[in-house]
């Protein structure tokens, strides 16, 4: 199979720091990595990225089995490097026969319209979307980016969607759009339908605001999929707060029926509990904040957990607020003695900081 490639330079005052931050982030997200911090390869779906540290920046090289996979990797690599170098202009511009055109939409971009809106719980709203060519989202990776229009056109006209920057990133110049990360709760690609669950908490965030006001016919842009999945490795701990609940619910439905472990889910109060479909050996426990600080019940429950003795393998997957996730990573590594590849504690949001903020 002929592979497509792309190369670029990321100019930075701190090459080693940037390379280490990107490598650490990819490891936390379960990406296989080979090589030391100064020259390593990251496996992506359909390809790989090579990051080499130089005196004045990072040399980047991507290989992929298709133009679409290459475009996805270009966006992921450039986007995360920008995130870890706030205030710097890295100047990433991909040189490739498949280099992004300024007038093109991202290769992984699709459009959809709201079909139905339903309340799952008082603080969780489910939007059913309908769109064309959604098959790429029917994958193991559960997350996607949504592009939320700033306002609803009075005639239902389609919004102006993003183009591409030379770095392969969505170009929002002149577009009234906000990008956020969500989980695909359910997808029926053959029917062209997808469900996304939104935690609603007033007008304080674009996603909550959109879900509260959504009506059939409203537009959303979609790109992805991205992120990982919830693996089952021996006895498995699965945990999270409301933001992780759609991923947990979907994963429990898809797990092997002989999976064994513990599920810990933190929610605001008893009204936020949902009906789940776990394997018989995955015991579900709801942790109710009832006014306690975000993350406190989850952190206490994980720290008090009795891990089964004599198990051939143990693993953990948790997603929650970023500071809580940091403390859980430390707990899994130091108190539980889990190797790095057997646990993940992901920060799905950060207290007081919007997505994309630093």
SEKOL-576022 format. One line per field, with one value per residue (C-alpha): residue number from 1; y, x, z. Coordinates in nm, 2 decimals, padded with zeros to 4 digits, always signed. Example, Ala and Ser with C-alpha at 12.3 -4.5 7.8 and 13.67 -1.06 7.14 Angstrom:
BEGIN
seq <- 1_2
py <- -00.45_-00.11
px <- +01.23_+01.37
pz <- +00.78_+00.71
END
This chain:
BEGIN
seq <- 1_2_3_4_5_6_7_8_9_10_11_12_13_14_15_16_17_18_19_20_21_22_23_24_25_26_27_28_29_30_31_32_33_34_35_36_37_38_39_40_41_42_43_44_45_46_47_48_49_50_51_52_53_54_55_56_57_58_59_60_61_62_63_64_65_66_67_68_69_70_71_72_73_74_75_76_77_78_79_80_81_82_83_84_85_86_87_88_89_90_91_92_93_94_95_96_97_98_99_100_101_102_103_104_105_106_107_108_109_110_111_112_113_114_115_116_117_118_119_120_121_122_123_124_125_126_127_128_129_130_131_132_133_134_135_136_137_138_139_140_141_142_143_144_145_146_147_148_149_150_151_152_153_154_155_156_157_158_159_160_161_162_163_164_165_166_167_168_169_170_171_172_173_174_175_176_177_178_179_180_181_182_183_184_185_186_187_188_189_190_191_192_193_194_195_196_197_198_199_200_201_202_203_204_205_206_207_208_209_210_211_212_213_214_215_216_217_218_219_220_221_222_223_224_225_226_227_228_229_230_231_232_233_234_235_236_237_238_239_240_241_242_243_244_245_246_247_248_249_250_251_252_253_254_255_256_257_258_259_260_261_262_263_264_265_266_267_268_269_270_271_272_273_274_275_276_277_278_279_280_281_282_283_284_285_286_287_288_289_290_291_292_293_294_295_296_297_298_299_300_301_302_303_304_305_306_307_308_309_310_311_312_313_314_315_316_317_318_319_320_321_322_323_324_325_326_327_328_329_330_331_332_333_334_335_336_337_338_339_340_341_342_343_344_345_346_347_348_349_350_351_352_353_354_355_356_357_358
py <- +00.00_+00.34_+00.57_+00.95_+01.16_+01.51_+01.71_+02.03_+02.23_+02.36_+02.65_+02.69_+02.84_+02.52_+02.21_+01.95_+02.08_+02.08_+01.73_+01.59_+01.75_+01.62_+01.27_+01.26_+01.37_+01.10_+00.83_+00.94_+00.90_+00.54_+00.61_+00.35_+00.54_+00.40_+00.59_+00.84_+01.19_+01.34_+01.12_+00.91_+00.77_+00.78_+00.53_+00.69_+00.51_+00.45_+00.59_+00.73_+01.06_+01.10_+01.39_+01.48_+01.75_+02.00_+02.31_+02.55_+02.34_+02.01_+01.82_+01.65_+01.37_+01.19_+00.88_+00.74_+00.49_+00.75_+01.12_+01.13_+00.96_+01.20_+01.50_+01.37_+01.32_+01.67_+01.83_+01.63_+01.69_+02.06_+02.12_+01.96_+02.12_+02.46_+02.38_+02.30_+02.62_+02.90_+03.24_+03.10_+03.09_+02.75_+02.82_+02.47_+02.44_+02.09_+02.01_+01.73_+01.62_+01.61_+01.95_+02.12_+02.38_+02.70_+02.66_+02.30_+02.17_+01.93_+01.58_+01.44_+01.71_+01.64_+01.83_+01.72_+01.87_+01.81_+01.55_+01.51_+01.65_+01.46_+01.49_+01.19_+01.34_+01.69_+01.78_+01.56_+01.63_+01.39_+01.53_+01.29_+01.42_+01.32_+01.36_+01.22_+01.00_+00.94_+00.60_+00.73_+00.80_+00.44_+00.34_+00.23_+00.59_+00.75_+01.12_+01.39_+01.77_+01.96_+02.30_+02.51_+02.81_+03.13_+03.19_+03.03_+03.17_+03.28_+03.09_+02.78_+02.85_+02.64_+02.81_+02.91_+02.61_+02.62_+02.59_+02.48_+02.66_+02.55_+02.35_+02.14_+02.30_+02.42_+02.79_+02.98_+03.33_+03.50_+03.21_+03.24_+02.89_+02.74_+02.40_+02.16_+01.79_+01.54_+01.16_+00.97_+00.80_+00.60_+00.58_+00.42_+00.50_+00.32_+00.53_+00.84_+00.91_+00.98_+01.06_+01.30_+01.35_+01.71_+01.80_+02.11_+02.38_+02.70_+02.94_+02.92_+02.71_+02.69_+02.32_+02.36_+02.67_+02.49_+02.18_+02.38_+02.58_+02.31_+02.26_+02.01_+02.15_+02.32_+02.27_+02.12_+02.06_+01.73_+01.62_+01.31_+01.06_+01.09_+00.99_+00.63_+00.37_+00.20_-00.11_-00.42_-00.57_-00.83_-00.68_-00.33_-00.01_+00.23_+00.57_+00.93_+01.22_+01.34_+01.43_+01.07_+00.91_+00.89_+00.72_+00.49_+00.40_+00.32_+00.12_-00.09_-00.19_-00.29_-00.48_-00.86_-01.01_-01.18_-00.85_-00.81_-00.50_-00.20_+00.11_+00.43_+00.72_+01.06_+01.27_+01.58_+01.39_+01.09_+01.23_+01.21_+00.83_+00.65_+00.30_+00.13_-00.21_-00.34_-00.70_-00.90_-00.89_-00.50_-00.37_-00.01_+00.23_+00.58_+00.85_+01.15_+01.49_+01.64_+01.97_+01.83_+01.97_+01.82_+01.52_+01.46_+01.16_+01.00_+01.05_+00.92_+00.61_+00.52_+00.57_+00.35_+00.08_-00.28_-00.42_-00.80_-01.02_-01.29_-01.13_-01.20_-00.84_-00.52_-00.19_+00.14_+00.40_+00.72_+01.06_+01.36_+01.72_+01.77_+01.82_+01.52_+01.32_+01.43_+01.30_+00.97_+00.92_+00.96_+00.72_+00.45_+00.48_+00.52_+00.36_+00.09_+00.02_+00.00_+00.02_+00.33_+00.12_-00.02_+00.29_+00.62_+00.91_+01.18_+01.54_+01.59_+01.95_+02.19_+02.39_+02.75_+02.71_+02.67_+02.40_+02.52_+02.76_+02.74
px <- +00.00_+00.14_+00.16_+00.12_+00.36_+00.39_+00.67_+00.69_+00.89_+00.77_+00.98_+01.00_+01.23_+01.20_+01.22_+01.29_+01.01_+00.76_+00.86_+00.83_+00.49_+00.35_+00.49_+00.35_+00.01_+00.00_+00.10_-00.18_-00.42_-00.30_-00.10_+00.18_+00.52_+00.86_+01.19_+01.34_+01.21_+01.44_+01.33_+01.01_+00.73_+00.36_+00.12_-00.21_-00.50_-00.38_-00.03_+00.24_+00.41_+00.78_+00.89_+01.26_+01.41_+01.65_+01.83_+01.56_+01.24_+01.09_+01.11_+00.78_+00.71_+00.38_+00.31_-00.04_-00.23_-00.47_-00.52_-00.79_-00.58_-00.29_-00.52_-00.65_-00.29_-00.19_-00.47_-00.39_-00.02_-00.03_-00.33_-00.17_+00.17_+00.00_-00.18_+00.15_+00.32_+00.10_+00.21_+00.45_+00.40_+00.52_+00.48_+00.37_+00.30_+00.28_+00.48_+00.30_+00.14_-00.17_-00.11_-00.43_-00.59_-00.71_-01.05_-01.10_-01.29_-01.11_-01.11_-01.28_-01.55_-01.92_-02.24_-02.56_-02.89_-03.08_-03.35_-03.48_-03.41_-03.49_-03.41_-03.22_-03.20_-03.26_-02.89_-02.84_-03.00_-02.97_-02.96_-03.02_-02.85_-02.90_-02.64_-02.49_-02.18_-02.14_-01.97_-01.63_-01.77_-01.87_-01.54_-01.37_-01.27_-01.57_-01.50_-01.56_-01.54_-01.86_-01.88_-02.15_-02.29_-02.31_-02.67_-02.95_-03.01_-03.37_-03.42_-03.23_-02.94_-02.63_-02.35_-02.02_-01.80_-01.42_-01.16_-00.80_-00.48_-00.14_-00.10_-00.40_-00.61_-00.96_-00.96_-01.22_-01.14_-01.47_-01.67_-01.91_-01.83_-01.72_-01.55_-01.59_-01.52_-01.81_-01.87_-02.07_-02.33_-02.48_-02.44_-02.64_-02.44_-02.67_-02.96_-02.74_-02.82_-02.60_-02.68_-02.48_-02.55_-02.49_-02.44_-02.65_-02.57_-02.73_-02.57_-02.23_-02.08_-02.15_-02.24_-02.49_-02.64_-02.68_-02.84_-03.08_-03.21_-03.17_-03.46_-03.51_-03.33_-03.05_-02.70_-02.39_-02.05_-01.87_-01.51_-01.33_-01.35_-01.07_-00.97_-00.95_-01.18_-01.22_-01.01_-01.08_-00.75_-00.83_-01.01_-01.10_-01.18_-01.40_-01.48_-01.58_-01.81_-02.10_-01.88_-01.75_-02.09_-02.18_-01.85_-01.89_-02.25_-02.15_-01.84_-02.04_-02.28_-02.00_-01.78_-01.75_-02.02_-01.75_-01.58_-01.52_-01.45_-01.59_-01.77_-01.77_-01.98_-01.99_-02.31_-02.47_-02.75_-02.98_-03.19_-02.88_-02.85_-02.92_-03.02_-02.70_-02.64_-02.31_-02.19_-02.29_-01.94_-01.91_-02.06_-02.19_-02.18_-02.32_-02.14_-02.36_-02.20_-02.51_-02.32_-01.97_-01.69_-01.65_-01.43_-01.42_-01.66_-01.48_-01.13_-01.24_-01.40_-01.10_-00.86_-01.08_-01.12_-01.00_-00.84_-00.89_-00.60_-00.46_-00.58_-00.36_-00.42_-00.56_-00.63_-00.81_-00.98_-01.11_-01.22_-01.31_-01.20_-00.83_-00.69_-00.88_-00.74_-00.39_-00.43_-00.58_-00.28_-00.05_-00.26_-00.27_+00.11_+00.23_-00.03_-00.16_+00.16_+00.00_+00.24_+00.18_+00.02_-00.24_-00.42_-00.55_-00.69_-00.80_-00.90_-01.22_-01.25_-01.07_-01.24_-01.27_-01.11_-01.30_-01.19_-00.88_-00.78_-00.45
pz <- +00.00_-00.09_+00.21_+00.21_+00.41_+00.54_+00.71_+00.91_+01.16_+01.49_+01.60_+01.98_+02.24_+02.44_+02.21_+02.48_+02.70_+02.42_+02.30_+02.65_+02.71_+02.39_+02.45_+02.80_+02.68_+02.41_+02.66_+02.89_+02.61_+02.54_+02.22_+02.17_+02.16_+02.06_+02.12_+02.37_+02.43_+02.17_+01.88_+01.92_+01.71_+01.80_+01.65_+01.52_+01.35_+01.00_+01.05_+01.27_+01.37_+01.43_+01.66_+01.66_+01.88_+01.72_+01.85_+01.73_+01.75_+01.65_+01.32_+01.24_+01.00_+00.94_+00.75_+00.69_+00.47_+00.34_+00.29_+00.54_+00.81_+00.73_+00.77_+01.10_+01.23_+01.10_+01.30_+01.62_+01.61_+01.53_+01.76_+02.07_+02.01_+01.99_+02.32_+02.50_+02.37_+02.47_+02.36_+02.09_+01.71_+01.61_+01.24_+01.15_+00.78_+00.63_+00.32_+00.14_-00.19_+00.03_+00.20_+00.31_+00.08_+00.24_+00.07_+00.18_+00.47_+00.71_+00.57_+00.89_+00.89_+00.85_+00.91_+01.09_+01.20_+01.52_+01.48_+01.84_+02.19_+02.50_+02.88_+03.01_+03.37_+03.50_+03.41_+03.11_+02.77_+02.47_+02.11_+01.82_+01.51_+01.15_+00.88_+00.56_+00.55_+00.92_+00.88_+00.99_+01.34_+01.38_+01.53_+01.85_+01.93_+02.11_+02.10_+01.84_+01.81_+01.76_+01.60_+01.75_+01.56_+01.75_+01.64_+01.46_+01.11_+01.08_+00.75_+00.88_+00.64_+00.68_+00.89_+00.74_+00.84_+00.89_+00.63_+00.69_+00.81_+00.67_+00.99_+00.90_+01.18_+01.13_+01.03_+01.23_+01.09_+01.01_+01.14_+01.43_+01.57_+01.89_+01.90_+02.19_+02.26_+02.33_+02.34_+02.08_+02.30_+02.02_+01.64_+01.36_+01.06_+00.82_+00.93_+00.94_+01.31_+01.61_+01.98_+02.20_+02.57_+02.70_+03.07_+03.11_+03.36_+03.23_+02.98_+03.13_+02.84_+02.47_+02.48_+02.76_+02.61_+02.27_+02.42_+02.63_+02.33_+02.06_+01.82_+01.53_+01.23_+01.41_+01.26_+01.41_+01.26_+01.35_+01.32_+01.43_+01.57_+01.82_+02.17_+02.28_+02.43_+02.77_+02.76_+02.97_+03.11_+03.38_+03.68_+03.56_+03.76_+03.55_+03.70_+03.62_+03.68_+03.46_+03.17_+03.15_+03.20_+02.82_+02.76_+03.05_+02.96_+02.60_+02.70_+02.95_+02.67_+02.44_+02.70_+02.69_+02.90_+03.12_+03.21_+03.58_+03.79_+03.97_+03.82_+04.02_+03.89_+04.06_+03.99_+04.16_+04.33_+04.31_+04.03_+03.80_+03.81_+03.48_+03.38_+03.26_+03.10_+03.25_+03.23_+03.54_+03.68_+03.66_+03.98_+03.95_+04.24_+04.22_+04.42_+04.51_+04.57_+04.74_+04.77_+04.81_+04.59_+04.24_+04.25_+04.62_+04.63_+04.34_+04.48_+04.82_+04.67_+04.46_+04.74_+04.97_+04.70_+04.79_+04.49_+04.45_+04.55_+04.33_+04.00_+03.70_+03.57_+03.70_+03.52_+03.57_+03.35_+03.50_+03.34_+03.55_+03.64_+03.56_+03.91_+04.04_+03.74_+03.84_+04.19_+04.06_+03.83_+04.13_+04.34_+04.07_+04.02_+04.37_+04.60_+04.37_+04.19_+03.84_+03.55_+03.32_+03.05_+03.28_+03.39_+03.25_+03.44_+03.19_+03.27_+03.07_+03.20_+03.43_+03.71_+03.61_+03.26_+02.93_+02.69_+02.50_+02.78_+02.96
END
